[in-house]
Amino acid sequence: MLIVDYYNMKFTALFAAAASVSASTNIMMKNIFQDPVAPLSSCGGSSDTLTVQQVTLAPYPIPAGQPIVIAATGSLSSTITQGTVVNVAVKLGFIPLINKKLDFCAEAAKVNISCPIAPGPQQIQLTEVIPSSAPAGTFDLHITVDDPSNNEIVCLSGKVQIVKP
């Protein structure tokens, strides 16, 4: 159980940070935002205040037990404040693995971003390791970020592949 909890924590932190905002483009990275091989796309509406332009992972597919760099770029049209939440749901096929609500500002602080976050261009880059005990497979991912009034800031959904090296 401890290994599963650790895996859930790492996987959740990785994708919560991706939703947190969004890093410089690197030719070595695979853009998985609206990519036909590993599609990750916006599931939000026109009222979303964060528009994500790009999400990249290097290397991709994600090798379990090895470092990966996740980077994202976007544009924010209103301030993100304390009380904002990240909702992360991850499934392997029909099996739910993660369904968590996280404090956005606490997650952002882990990558040296502090709230409030002012409107304008946003970028983030971080390095994480998915534990080697993580199962290989294609994971369905659904992330929403909601402000303290429950208004959606951004919604992302898609598939992410983890492989055994």
N, C-alpha and C positions, 0 to 999 in steps of 0.2 A: 504494500500500500504506500509506503514511503516513496518508492521509486515512481509510482504513478502520480503521486502528489507533486513530486519534484518536476516530473515531466510536464504536468499540467501547468505548474507555475512558470516554467521556462517558455512553453508554447504560448501561454496567455500573455506574458510580459512582452514577448517578441511581437505579437500581432497587435497588442494594445498600443505599443510604442509606434507601430506603423500607422495606426489610426490616429494617434496623438497629433500628428501633423505630417509634415512631409518634407533630399540631400543632393548633393551635386551628382550629375550624371557621370557615370564611369563606363567606358566602353566595355570593360570586362564584366559588367553586370548584365543580368538578363531582366529586361523590363517585363514584369508579369501583369502590368495593368493593361487590360484589354489585349492580351496576348492569346492567340488561338491554342497554344499548347498548354498554358497554365492560366486560364482566364481569371482575372480579378477585375471587377468593374463596379461602377457606382450603382447602388440600388436605391439611392436617395431621390428626392424630388427637387424641383426648381427653387424651393425655399431653403435648401441646405446652405449653410454659411461657409463650409469648407469645400472647395473644389480641388480634388486631387488630380494632378497632371501625370504623375509617374510614380510607380513603386518598383524598386529593383532589388534583387537578391543576388548575391555572389558568394559561393557558386549556387547554381540552380540546375537541377533539383537539389533540395537541401540535404546534405549528407548528415545523417545522425552521428553525433559524437564529434563533429568538427566545427570550427568557427564559420559563421556566415555573416556577411555584412548586409544589413537591410537599410535602404535609403528611400526617401520619398520627398516629393516636392508638391506644393499646392499653394492655393491662395485663400486667405481667410477674409470674409467680409464683415465680421463683427467680433468683438472681444470674447475670448474664452475666459470664464471666471471660475473661482472656487465653487464646488458643488456640481461641476460637470462630471458626467459618468460615461464610462466605456462599457458597452455590453458586448461580450465575446462569446460566440457559440462555435464550437468545432465538432464535426462529426467525421467518423470513418465509416463510410457507407451509411447504414441506418443507425449506427451505434453512436450515441452522443458521448463525447469525451469531456468536453468543457462547456459549461454554461455559467458564466461569471459576470458580475457587475463590479467594476473597478472604479476607484476614484481617479479621474483623468489627471488631475494636477499632481497627485502622488506618483502616478506612472510617468508623467512627463518629467518630474523632478529626478527620476532615475537616469535620465539622459540629459541632465543639466538644463532643462527648460522650466521656467517658473511661471506660475499664473499670477496675474492675468496675462494672457497672450493677446497682443494688439493685432488689429486687422493688418493685412498686407501679405506679401509673399512669405511662405513658410518652408522650412526644410529641416530634415532630421536625418542623422546617420548613426547607426549603432551596430555593435558586433555582439552576437549571441551564440551560444552553443545549445543545440537541441541534444539532450542526453542520448548516449549510444543505446540506451534501453528503449528508446522510442521505436514504435513499430513502423515498418516501411509501408507506404501506401499513399493514396491521394485523399487528402482531407478537405472536406467542405468547410468553408470559413464564412462566417457572417459577423460583421462588426458594425455597431452603431455607436455614435457619440451623441449624447443628449445634454442640452444645457440644463441649468437648475429648474427651469420652467417646463421641462420635458419637450422642448422643441429640438428637432433633429438638427445636428450640426453636419454630420456626414454619415453615410451608410456605404459600406463596402462588402461585397460578397464574391465568392469564387472558389477556386480549387488551388491547393498547394500540395506539392509532392515532396515526400521525404523518402530517401533511399538509404540503404545500408551500403557503406563504402566497400 
